[in-house]
Amino acid sequence: MKQGKLFYYIPYGLWIALFVIAPVVLIVYQSFFNIAGHFTLSNYATYFHSGVYLKMTFNSVWYAFLITAITLLISYPTAYLLNQLKHKQLWLLLIILPTWINLLLKTYAFIGLLSRSGSVDSFLTFIGIGPKQLLFTDASFLFVATYIEIPFMILPIYNAIAELSPSYVNASRDLGASGWQTFSRVIFPLTLDGVKSGVQSVFIPSLSLFMITRLIGGNRVITLGTAIEQHFLVTQNWGMGSTIGVILIVAMVITMLLTGERKKKGRTRHAK
């Protein structure tokens, strides 16, 4: 029986080994070689002693934080409202639909909307505000990145709220708690796991954005993802690009540890 179960783990194990473990090992291995192919630790020394790379790291974390914070502020009320609607599955489907469209196509669609001759600029001119530089700004980058990441924040929060028993909310109200007290002391703490999952789903990908920063931010927004792209495709310094990749992997692992679900101590043990 156990051998039959182990057989079904083989495809999963092969997938993890070939497409998760092997790429990470290759990146770590390549990070110890310079552009001439010689073994060295200079890539890490350059990274930690370079103000440019440290600034890129700060920018990556800062913009990822802003994208995650804005997305969370929009997504939590939206997820809560969705759970109150009659046809919530239909509205949820409409939120998921944009994720079926290729990221590059959505980015170019926003370029058409936000460009100097785009629909948004034409509307601003029509109402008398005048033409504005909307594309290639920090605001446009945050707007587009937030739009793209919103479904990945809404879904886990929506599921957490849907699994919340109404009896807890009713009990809180019966005990005289106000709406804010019910939310802050009952609803939000009990749906915090959904928030953490959403933060992971948004913050981690936002750390390594590079295509949106180039097409929407116009290279005004320089992040570690942009640096990796430059080293692999332009300068051909794969060692330095791999070093930055290792730093991003470490940052992602730290994020997962900080936002991961912790087992509570003192749980009752199962009776033998």
N, C-alpha and C positions, 0 to 999 in steps of 0.2 A: 504493500500500500504506500509506504514511504517512498519507494523507488518511483512509483507512478507520479507522486506529487513532485518529486525532484525533477522529473522529465519536463514538467511544465515551467520550471524555473530556468531551464537552459536558454530559451530565446531571450528572456528578460536579462539574464546574466550576460549573454553575448552583447546585447544592445548597450547595457551599462558599460561593459568593458571597452567596446569599440568606439562608442560615441560620447562617453563621459570621461572615463578614467584615462584612456589612451590620449585624447587631445590635451588634457590637463598635464599629463606626464611629459608630452612633447613640448608644451609651452614652457614648463619649468626647466626642462633640459636645454632648450634653445636659449633661455635667458642667461645661461652661463657662457655664451659664446659671443665674441665681438663680430663686427662686420667682415673681418678677415677670416673668420672661422676658427679663431684661437680661443681656448678656454680662459675665462677671465671673470673676475668679480667686479670689474669696472662699471658694468651696466648698473648695478645696484648702487655703487658709490656715486655715479653720475646722477642717478635719480634723486637720491637723498641729499645731495649737495647742490642741486640745481634749483635756483629760485623759480625758473620757468616751469619745471615739472611739479614743484610743490604748489605753485599757483594754479596749475591745471587741476591738480588733485583737489584743492580748495574749491575751485569752480565746479568741478564734477559733483562734489558732495553738496555744495550750496544749491546748485540748480536742481539736483535730485531731491533735496529737502523741500524746495519751493514747489516743485511739481507734485510731490507727495502730499504736502500740506494743502495746496489748493484743491487737489483731487479729493482728498478726504473731506474737506469742508463742503464740497459739492455732493459727494457720493453718499455720505451718511444720511442727510435729510432726504435725498432721492430714494435711497433704499428703504428708509422708514415709510415714506409716502407710498412707495410701490406696494408694500405689504398691506396698506389700508385700502387699496383700490379693488374694485370688483373684478376687472379683467387684468389682473396683475401679470399673468403669464404672457399676455399679448404685449404689454408695455415692456416687460423684460426682454422679450424677443426683439423689439425695436431697438433696445439699447445694445443688444449683442450683435445685431446685423452689421454695424460698421466694422466689426472685427473680422468679418468675412472678406473684406476688401483689402487688397494688397497695400502694405504700408507706403510703398513708393507712389502708388496711384493717389492715395489720400494726400500725400505731401504735395504732389504736383497740383492737385485740385486746390489746395490752400494757396499755392503760389499764384494761381489764376485769380483767386478771390482777393488776395491781399496786395497784388502788384499795383503799380501806379495807374494802369488802365483797367484794373479789375473791378468787379461788381461792387465791392465795399467802398472803394475810393470814388467810384462814380456816384454812389448813393450819397456819400458825404458831400460831394460837390453839388449835387442836386438840392440838398437841404440847406446849403449855404455855408457849411463848415469849411469847405475848400479841400483841395487835394492834400493828403497827408502821407508821410513816409511810414507805411505800415509794415512792409516787408523788410527783412534784414534788421530787425530790432529785437531786443531782449523780450519785450512784451509779446511780440508775435511768436517767438520761439516757445515761451511758456504757455501761450494760448494753444498752439498746435499740439505740443507735447501733452498738455493736460487733457485735451480732447481725445487724443489717441489712448491715453492710459485710463480714462474714467471707467470704461466697462470692467476692467480688471480690478478696480477698487469696489465697484458697486456689487459685483456678484458674491464675493465672500461675505460682505456685510449683509446683503439681502438674505443669504442663507442663514446667517447667525440670528437675524431678527425673526425669520420665519420659524426657526426652531425654538424660539423663546416661548415658554408657556405663558398664556394670558393670565393664569392664576396668580403669578408673581406680581403683575401689574395691578390686577384687581385687588390683591391683598394690600399692596402699598397704598392704593387710593382709599380702601376701607379704613386703614389706620390713620388717615388724615394727611397723608403726604401730598404736597402740591405737585403740579405737573413737572416742574423743574427738579424737585427732589426725587420724584419717581424715575425720571430719566437719568439723573446723575448718580443715583445710589442703587438703582435696580436694572434699568434697561441697558445703559452703557457698560457697566461692569460685566454683565452677563453676555454681552455681544462683543467683548474686547478681543476674543480669539479671532473673530471675523475681521476686526480692524487690523490686527497684527498680520493676518494672511494677506489682506489688501495692501498693507504697507510693504510687505515683502514683494508682492506682485508688481508694485509700481516703483519703489525705490531702487531695487536691484537693477532692472532694465534701464532706468533713467541714469544710472551711474555711467553707462557705456554708450550713451547715444552719440552717434556721429553723423548719420545721414540728415537728420532734421537740423542739426546745428549748422551743417553746410548749406542746405537748400533753403531753410527758413531763416536761420540766424545769419547767414552770409559770412560765416567765419568770425563774426563778432563774438560768438560764444565758443570759446576754446575749452574742450574737455579732454579727458584721458582717452575717450573713444576716438576723438579726432586725431590725437597723437598716434594712437595705434595704427589707424588707417594710413597716416603719412609715412610712418616707419616701414610698414609692410609694402605699400604700393608706390611710394615716391622715393624715399631715401634707400630702400632695400636693406635697412638695418633691422633685420629680423630679431636679433638679440635684444635690442633696446625695446622693440615693440612687444616682444615676449615678456620682458621684465615688467613693463607697464601692465600687461595682461595678468601677470602673477599678482601684482599689487591690487588689481581690480578683483581678482578671485578671493584674495584675503579679505578685502573690504566686504564682499558679498557674504562670505562665511560669517564674518563678525555681525553683519546685519541680521542674518538668519538666527544666530545665537541670541542676539538681543531681543528679537521679536518672536522667537520661538515659544511654543507652549511649554510651560514648566509644570512638572508634576507636583501637585500639592502634597506636603507632608501631613502625616496624621490621618490619612485615609483609612477607613475601616478595612481590615483584612478579611479575605473571604474565608468563610468557615470551612474547615477541612471535613 
